[in-house]
């Protein structure tokens, strides 16, 4: 009988080997353990005294959520920090190696005093359901710096408003004063310029044009140039290049007396003829032209002085009126 058993073919024993081998592999698979990762992150690392930081405790492993049983998690031990809020979340994500389960616990922290603050090491205990074994993990100590409080958005606008408001008021008042002063100076300057122009040209007339010189052609030319320069400065037109008719039209527009306008036209026309023809002017023509230019200057000078006098009287009345109103209101 024993001899017969020894001669049993080996292929009949193959299922037995497979059975025992399969049982052995199954036992080995049951001893495989899941790798668990514990991480802690505090953001930001510097927080003002009136702001908060987010502390995130993250536990992750490959596989489904029910592979790991996590023990009760105590709140982290804090130094110079306090918890003002918390949250938790579970999720499963897909990776190239398979599924990854993630459990996150979040805390909102606020600093208590200026200086360094710390999150003490966090310990975690979990049980691997496949192997039935329990394990512990621990993180390192994390430091957070608590700095001075920053202005709130409303407070910053309020502070800047109180800073800028006096500046704006002073700037507006200074601008008003400067504008009034500039206008007054421009008015005074315009009145003074009107009188200075005629006075200066009258002086130039007496110094430049010599009625007793023998060269009446040159005297006529000097007189014409002086008169055209005056028209340019007085009315702001290019009188040096303008024709005689254009100058006379401008003088009449500015209110020059008709008889004086006729005399100016005669003087300028005769000056052009003498200049371009080379004819000799008579002494009477030179004296008449001189008198015409002098009369125009003196006429405009009288008008400027009269305007200045009226302006001074108006300013004086206005000043007196302000003084009376001030005394009556007081």
C-alpha positions in Angstrom: 0.0 0.0 0.0 2.8 2.4 0.9 4.4 1.5 -2.4 1.3 2.5 -4.3 1.1 5.9 -2.5 4.7 6.7 -3.4 3.8 6.1 -7.0 0.9 8.7 -7.1 1.6 11.1 -10.0 2.8 14.5 -8.9 0.3 16.3 -11.1 -2.4 15.0 -8.8 -0.8 16.7 -5.9 -0.6 20.1 -7.7 -4.0 21.4 -6.5 -3.0 20.7 -2.9 0.1 22.9 -3.4 -2.0 25.6 -5.0 -4.4 25.6 -2.1 -1.8 25.9 0.6 0.2 28.4 -1.4 -3.0 30.6 -1.9 -3.7 30.5 1.8 -0.1 31.5 2.5 -0.3 34.5 0.1 -3.6 35.6 1.6 -2.1 35.6 5.0 0.8 37.7 3.7 -1.6 40.2 2.1 -3.4 40.6 5.4 -0.2 41.6 7.0 0.4 44.5 4.5 0.0 47.9 6.3 -1.1 51.3 4.9 1.3 54.2 4.9 -0.1 57.2 6.7 1.3 60.7 6.5 0.7 63.5 9.1 1.6 67.1 8.3 0.9 70.5 9.9 1.0 73.9 8.2 0.5 77.4 9.7 -0.1 80.3 7.3 1.1 83.0 7.5 4.1 82.7 9.6 3.8 86.4 10.7 0.4 87.7 11.9 -0.5 91.2 13.2 -2.1 91.2 16.6 -5.5 91.9 15.1 -5.3 89.3 12.3 -5.6 85.5 12.3 -3.6 82.5 11.0 -4.8 79.2 9.6 -3.5 76.0 11.1 -4.1 72.9 9.0 -3.6 69.3 10.3 -3.5 66.9 7.3 -3.7 63.1 7.4 -3.3 61.2 4.1 -3.0 57.6 3.0 -3.4 55.5 -0.2 -6.8 53.8 -0.5 -10.3 54.3 0.8 -11.3 56.3 3.9 -12.4 53.2 5.8 -8.9 51.6 5.7 -7.7 53.8 8.6 -9.5 54.4 11.9 -8.1 57.6 13.5 -8.3 58.0 17.3 -9.8 61.0 19.0 -7.8 64.1 18.1 -7.3 66.6 20.9 -7.0 70.3 20.3 -3.4 71.4 19.7 -1.4 72.8 22.6 -0.7 76.4 21.9 1.7 79.1 23.3 0.7 82.7 22.9 -2.1 81.7 20.6 -5.8 81.0 21.0 -8.2 79.0 18.8 -11.1 81.2 17.5 -12.5 78.7 15.0 -12.2 75.1 13.7 -13.3 72.9 10.8 -12.8 69.4 9.4 -13.2 67.7 6.1 -12.7 64.2 4.4 -12.2 63.6 0.7 -10.8 61.0 -1.7 -8.7 62.1 -4.7 -7.4 60.1 -7.7 -3.6 59.8 -8.2 -1.4 58.0 -10.7 -1.0 55.2 -8.1 -4.7 54.9 -7.2 -6.9 56.6 -4.7 -5.7 58.8 -1.9 -7.8 59.5 1.2 -7.3 62.8 3.0 -8.6 64.0 6.3 -8.0 67.7 7.3 -8.7 69.5 10.5 -8.4 73.3 10.4 -8.0 75.8 13.2 -8.2 79.6 13.1 -5.6 81.1 15.5 -5.2 84.6 16.9 -2.2 86.0 18.7 -2.4 87.0 22.3 0.7 89.1 22.8 3.5 90.5 20.7 6.4 88.1 20.1 6.9 84.5 19.2 4.0 82.0 19.4 4.2 78.2 19.0 2.1 75.2 18.0 3.4 72.4 20.1 4.0 68.9 18.6 0.8 67.2 17.6 0.4 63.5 18.3 -1.9 61.2 16.3 -2.9 57.6 16.9 -4.5 55.5 14.2 -5.4 51.8 13.6 -4.8 50.0 10.3 -7.9 47.9 9.7 -6.1 45.5 7.3 -3.4 44.6 9.8 -5.3 45.4 13.0 -2.3 47.2 14.3 -2.2 50.7 15.9 0.5 53.3 15.3 1.4 56.8 16.5 2.7 59.8 14.6 4.0 63.2 15.9 4.8 66.5 14.2 7.5 69.1 15.1 7.0 72.3 16.9 5.9 75.2 14.7 6.7 78.9 15.4 4.5 81.9 14.4 5.6 85.6 15.0 2.9 88.0 16.4 3.6 91.6 15.3 2.0 94.9 15.9 -1.7 95.4 14.9 -2.4 97.0 11.5 -5.0 99.7 10.9 -8.4 98.5 9.8 -9.6 99.6 6.4 -12.1 102.0 7.9 -9.6 103.4 10.4 -7.0 104.0 7.7 -9.5 106.0 5.6 -10.6 107.9 8.7 -7.0 108.8 9.7 -6.1 109.9 6.2 -9.3 112.0 6.1 -8.3 113.9 9.2 -4.8 114.3 7.7 -5.9 115.5 4.3 -8.9 117.6 5.3 -6.9 120.4 6.9 -4.4 120.3 4.0 -7.2 120.6 1.5 -8.8 123.4 3.4 -5.5 125.3 3.7 -4.7 124.6 0.1 -8.1 125.9 -1.0 -7.8 129.0 1.1 -4.2 129.6 -0.1 -5.3 129.1 -3.7 -8.2 131.6 -3.3 -5.9 134.2 -1.8 -3.3 133.7 -4.4 -5.9 133.9 -7.2 -7.3 137.1 -5.8 -3.9 138.6 -5.4 -2.9 137.6 -8.9 -6.0 139.1 -10.5 -5.4 142.3 -8.5 -1.8 142.4 -9.6 -2.7 141.7 -13.2 -5.3 144.5 -13.1 -2.8 146.9 -11.6 -0.1 145.8 -14.0 -2.4 146.2 -17.0 -3.3 149.7 -15.9 0.3 150.6 -15.2 1.5 149.1 -18.5 -1.0 151.2 -20.4 0.3 154.4 -18.9 4.0 153.2 -19.1 3.7 152.4 -22.8 2.6 155.9 -23.8 5.0 157.6 -21.4 7.9 155.5 -22.6 7.1 156.1 -26.3 6.7 159.8 -25.7 10.2 159.8 -24.2 11.5 157.8 -27.2 9.8 160.2 -29.6 11.6 163.2 -28.1 15.0 161.4 -28.0 14.9 159.6 -31.3 13.3 162.0 -33.8 15.2 165.3 -34.1 13.2 167.9 -36.1 16.3 170.1 -36.5 18.5 167.6 -38.1 19.3 168.0 -41.8 18.4 164.4 -42.8 14.6 164.7 -42.9 14.4 161.4 -44.8 16.0 159.5 -41.9 13.8 161.4 -39.4 10.7 160.4 -41.3 11.8 156.8 -41.3 12.5 156.8 -37.5 9.2 158.4 -36.8 7.3 155.7 -38.9 9.2 152.8 -37.2 8.5 154.2 -33.7 4.8 154.6 -34.5 4.5 151.0 -35.8 6.3 149.6 -32.8 3.9 151.4 -30.6 0.9 150.0 -32.4 2.4 146.5 -32.0 2.9 146.9 -28.2 -0.4 148.6 -27.7 -2.7 146.3 -29.6 -0.7 143.2 -30.1 -0.8 143.2 -33.9 2.1 142.8 -36.3 2.2 146.5 -37.3 5.7 146.4 -38.7 4.5 144.2 -41.5 0.9 145.5 -41.8 -0.2 147.8 -44.5 -1.3 151.4 -43.9 -4.9 150.6 -44.4 -4.8 147.7 -42.0 -3.2 149.9 -39.3 -5.8 152.7 -39.8 -8.6 150.1 -39.6 -7.2 148.8 -36.3 -6.9 152.3 -34.8 -10.5 153.1 -35.7 -11.6 149.8 -34.2 -9.9 150.8 -30.9 -11.9 154.1 -30.9 -9.4 156.6 -32.3 -10.9 160.0 -33.2 -11.9 160.1 -36.9 -9.9 163.3 -37.6 -6.9 161.8 -35.9 -7.3 158.7 -37.9 -7.2 160.7 -41.1 -4.1 162.4 -40.0 -2.4 159.1 -39.1 -3.4 157.7 -42.5 -1.9 160.8 -44.2 1.3 160.5 -42.2 1.7 156.7 -42.9 0.9 157.1 -46.6 3.4 159.9 -47.0 6.0 157.9 -45.1 5.6 155.0 -47.4 6.0 157.2 -50.5 9.2 158.8 -49.1 10.6 155.5 -48.1 10.1 153.7 -51.4 10.6 156.7 -53.8 13.4 158.5 -52.0 11.6 161.8 -52.2 12.8 164.5 -49.8 10.2 165.5 -47.2 9.6 169.1 -46.4 10.2 170.5 -42.9 6.4 171.2 -42.6 5.6 167.5 -43.5 8.1 166.3 -40.9 6.7 168.6 -38.2 3.1 167.6 -39.1 3.9 163.9 -38.8 5.7 164.4 -35.5 2.7 166.2 -34.1 0.3 163.5 -35.3 2.3 160.7 -33.6 2.7 162.8 -30.4 -1.1 163.5 -30.4 -2.0 159.8 -30.7 0.4 159.0 -27.8 -0.9 161.7 -25.5 -4.5 160.9 -26.4 -4.1 157.2 -25.3 -2.1 158.3 -22.3 -5.0 160.5 -21.1 -7.4 157.6 -21.6 -5.2 155.2 -19.6 -4.9 157.7 -16.7 -8.6 158.3 -16.7 -9.3 154.6 -16.6 -6.8 154.2 -13.8 -8.4 157.0 -11.8 -11.8 155.4 -12.1 -10.4 152.0 -11.1 -8.8 153.6 -8.0 -12.0 155.3 -7.1 -14.0 152.1 -7.5 -11.5 150.2 -5.4 -11.6 152.9 -2.7 -15.4 152.7 -2.6 -15.4 149.0 -2.4 -12.9 149.1 0.5 -15.0 151.6 2.4 -18.1 149.5 1.8 -16.4 146.4 3.2 -15.2 148.4 6.2 -18.8 149.6 6.9 -20.2 146.1 6.6 -17.6 144.8 9.0 -18.3 147.5 11.6 -22.1 147.0 11.3 -21.8 143.2 11.7 -19.5 143.6 14.7 
